[in-house]
Amino acid sequence: MNRRQFLGIAGGAALALVAANEIAKSYFDQQDTNSVEACFEGLGPDVPSLERKIEAMKDSRAFPRMNDRVDSEAWSRVINSAYMEANGESLENEAYQNLILTIMYQEAGLRSERRATPFLFVTEDMIPGMDNSSFGPMQVKLLSDFEGDPESMEDILVYSMQRLDKVVEAYGGEVTNDNLQFLFGDWVAGDYACRAAAVQNMLNKELSRGLSLDGDLGPMSKGALKQLNDQYNLGMDREEIDSFEIGDNGEFFESEVYRTLVENFAYVENPVLVEAHMTGIEGELAPVRGVPGNSQEYVSRALEAYDNIGGLQK
């Protein structure tokens, strides 16, 4: 399974870069803005929606981690251009705009962050001259399906939005209040993580097991599936259980094993918020840097930011 390189999942998923520079800037302490809604004052109606949102986020106390040096017009242009390259249309969907801005805010406050040494993270406030060690403002590690070397921030963003489209597609292809927490959960913990956590949740309920809902269907989860198979005489192929992987495109959820689970335990189709935890160096540094140490904390912060961005439109 190609998992996004963000959190170390209990069970062995890879580690990678976590969020952004958390140094609070005195700039925000000097603002008179006390509400999200007040931030649009002074911005004309002809200013594009995405640019208006970024500018308002800079001026709002609701976004203390926001990079106040962001060139709102330039960033909105490169974001929209990357989205058009990835999807063939302009980024006009408000919910999708808010989703992208939330992730950019959560990850790096509309900065690009890269690891210079194991313990040193370098942030670039303006649209940076492209450095191939950067994961970009959405902090997506380029996986093997990226063709060639990125030559610009837009290349990184095109790929990032393709990854995001894949996450959204796994939950119906639209951004809704019902699936939002799972979109953020998969973004931080890996593709299909919340759907895999639902399988683990079902196994815990049916077998009184104590599997971690980490979204990693590893040896313990496979052992529980075999037990479930024997206990309920489901007729699933034990060798298939041993051999399956979730897969880059969620092949597990198209398998005979999964179809059998749905036929017998329909609630397994209801996603469950994944409980992934950061490990390694990132885990050790999380308290110092003030970044989320687990997927649930990340999702909680993301939902709050998403609501605040939505409030900018009112």
Secondary structure, DSSP 8 states (H G I E B T S, - for coil): ----SSS--TTT-------------HHHHT----SSGGGGTT--TTS-HHHHHHHHHHT-TT-TT--TT--HHHHHHHHHHHHHHHHSS----HHHHHHHHHHHHHHHSSSEEEEEETTEEEEE-SS----TT--TTTT----TTS-S---SHHHHHHHHHHHHHHHHHTTTSS--TTTHHHHHHHHHH-TTHHHHHHHHHHHHHHHT-----SS---HHHHHHHHHHHHHHT----HHHHHH----TT-GGGGSHHHHHHHHH-GGGGS------B--HHHHHHHHHHT--SBHHHHHHHHHHHHHHHHHTT-
